[in-house]
Amino acid sequence: MDDQRNQDAGSVVTISADRYEEVAVAITSAVATASELSPLELPPLGDIGVDPEALDALFESSHDPSRRLTFTYAGLLVSLFGDGTITVSPTEE
């Protein structure tokens, strides 16, 4: 299953991080899909203050439903959920 853009919700993309070796790669892929950019055109997560290794430690090995992290990346709102779901949506302005 490729990254899915929900046509009913504008540019919302929802993916499963389980499909990727690293959570940071999953996030970059989802944001690239939502923004219609190449992943190479996006800044590294470390440049925006998000530690890719910490993401893996928090979300890769555990499916704790109480975990949630939200941040802005490339002008989009990224939400990671403990079940492995990543949602990318427009920011509320």
C-alpha beads as a LAMMPS data file, in Angstrom:
LAMMPS data file: protein, C-alpha beads

93 atoms
92 bonds

1 atom types
1 bond types

-500.0 500.0 xlo xhi
-500.0 500.0 ylo yhi
-500.0 500.0 zlo zhi

Masses

1 110.0

Atoms # bond

1 1 1 0.000 0.000 0.000
2 1 1 1.439 3.354 -0.996
3 1 1 1.084 6.487 1.091
4 1 1 -2.546 7.493 0.839
5 1 1 -3.842 10.990 0.261
6 1 1 -7.366 11.365 1.595
7 1 1 -9.124 13.312 -1.150
8 1 1 -12.057 14.126 1.142
9 1 1 -9.802 15.805 3.698
10 1 1 -7.663 17.984 1.432
11 1 1 -4.006 17.110 1.605
12 1 1 -4.189 14.703 4.555
13 1 1 -1.868 11.703 4.257
14 1 1 -2.083 8.723 6.621
15 1 1 0.466 5.901 6.628
16 1 1 1.699 3.087 8.833
17 1 1 5.255 3.500 10.134
18 1 1 5.482 -0.303 10.252
19 1 1 6.087 -0.290 6.481
20 1 1 9.427 1.483 6.963
21 1 1 12.691 0.546 8.659
22 1 1 12.940 3.959 10.319
23 1 1 10.199 6.227 11.622
24 1 1 11.993 9.289 10.211
25 1 1 11.867 7.797 6.709
26 1 1 8.138 7.155 7.104
27 1 1 7.576 10.760 8.183
28 1 1 9.627 12.153 5.314
29 1 1 7.765 9.972 2.826
30 1 1 4.360 11.035 4.152
31 1 1 5.277 14.735 4.171
32 1 1 6.700 14.462 0.647
33 1 1 3.445 12.886 -0.525
34 1 1 1.303 15.546 1.163
35 1 1 3.413 18.433 -0.122
36 1 1 3.995 16.917 -3.571
37 1 1 7.754 17.307 -3.115
38 1 1 10.619 14.869 -3.417
39 1 1 11.838 13.624 -0.022
40 1 1 15.231 15.051 -1.018
41 1 1 13.696 18.545 -1.177
42 1 1 12.724 18.405 2.511
43 1 1 15.089 19.501 5.286
44 1 1 16.481 16.757 7.526
45 1 1 14.363 16.258 10.638
46 1 1 17.387 17.102 12.777
47 1 1 17.416 20.584 11.218
48 1 1 13.977 21.290 12.700
49 1 1 14.855 19.949 16.148
50 1 1 13.438 16.428 15.805
51 1 1 15.846 13.602 16.681
52 1 1 15.288 10.667 14.276
53 1 1 16.863 8.180 16.710
54 1 1 14.535 9.312 19.474
55 1 1 11.560 8.812 17.146
56 1 1 12.666 5.240 16.530
57 1 1 13.103 4.612 20.243
58 1 1 9.652 5.994 21.058
59 1 1 7.560 4.662 18.189
60 1 1 9.301 1.808 16.372
61 1 1 9.531 -0.887 19.014
62 1 1 6.354 -0.291 20.988
63 1 1 2.728 0.023 20.025
64 1 1 1.725 1.932 23.142
65 1 1 -1.611 3.587 22.268
66 1 1 -1.008 6.353 24.827
67 1 1 1.977 7.730 22.899
68 1 1 1.452 10.688 20.615
69 1 1 3.768 13.325 19.190
70 1 1 2.802 16.270 17.014
71 1 1 5.095 18.774 15.319
72 1 1 5.255 20.998 12.249
73 1 1 7.473 19.926 9.337
74 1 1 7.680 21.683 5.969
75 1 1 4.600 23.722 6.843
76 1 1 2.486 20.649 7.621
77 1 1 1.259 19.169 10.893
78 1 1 2.762 15.719 11.540
79 1 1 1.114 13.474 14.150
80 1 1 2.616 10.163 15.257
81 1 1 0.433 7.757 17.198
82 1 1 1.454 4.845 19.382
83 1 1 -0.269 2.346 17.090
84 1 1 2.236 3.166 14.328
85 1 1 -0.002 5.553 12.407
86 1 1 1.426 8.777 11.010
87 1 1 -0.909 11.524 9.804
88 1 1 0.202 14.597 7.870
89 1 1 -2.284 17.429 7.447
90 1 1 -2.393 21.153 6.749
91 1 1 -1.700 23.345 9.775
92 1 1 -4.592 25.304 11.225
93 1 1 -4.031 28.980 10.493

Bonds

1 1 1 2
2 1 2 3
3 1 3 4
4 1 4 5
5 1 5 6
6 1 6 7
7 1 7 8
8 1 8 9
9 1 9 10
10 1 10 11
11 1 11 12
12 1 12 13
13 1 13 14
14 1 14 15
15 1 15 16
16 1 16 17
17 1 17 18
18 1 18 19
19 1 19 20
20 1 20 21
21 1 21 22
22 1 22 23
23 1 23 24
24 1 24 25
25 1 25 26
26 1 26 27
27 1 27 28
28 1 28 29
29 1 29 30
30 1 30 31
31 1 31 32
32 1 32 33
33 1 33 34
34 1 34 35
35 1 35 36
36 1 36 37
37 1 37 38
38 1 38 39
39 1 39 40
40 1 40 41
41 1 41 42
42 1 42 43
43 1 43 44
44 1 44 45
45 1 45 46
46 1 46 47
47 1 47 48
48 1 48 49
49 1 49 50
50 1 50 51
51 1 51 52
52 1 52 53
53 1 53 54
54 1 54 55
55 1 55 56
56 1 56 57
57 1 57 58
58 1 58 59
59 1 59 60
60 1 60 61
61 1 61 62
62 1 62 63
63 1 63 64
64 1 64 65
65 1 65 66
66 1 66 67
67 1 67 68
68 1 68 69
69 1 69 70
70 1 70 71
71 1 71 72
72 1 72 73
73 1 73 74
74 1 74 75
75 1 75 76
76 1 76 77
77 1 77 78
78 1 78 79
79 1 79 80
80 1 80 81
81 1 81 82
82 1 82 83
83 1 83 84
84 1 84 85
85 1 85 86
86 1 86 87
87 1 87 88
88 1 88 89
89 1 89 90
90 1 90 91
91 1 91 92
92 1 92 93
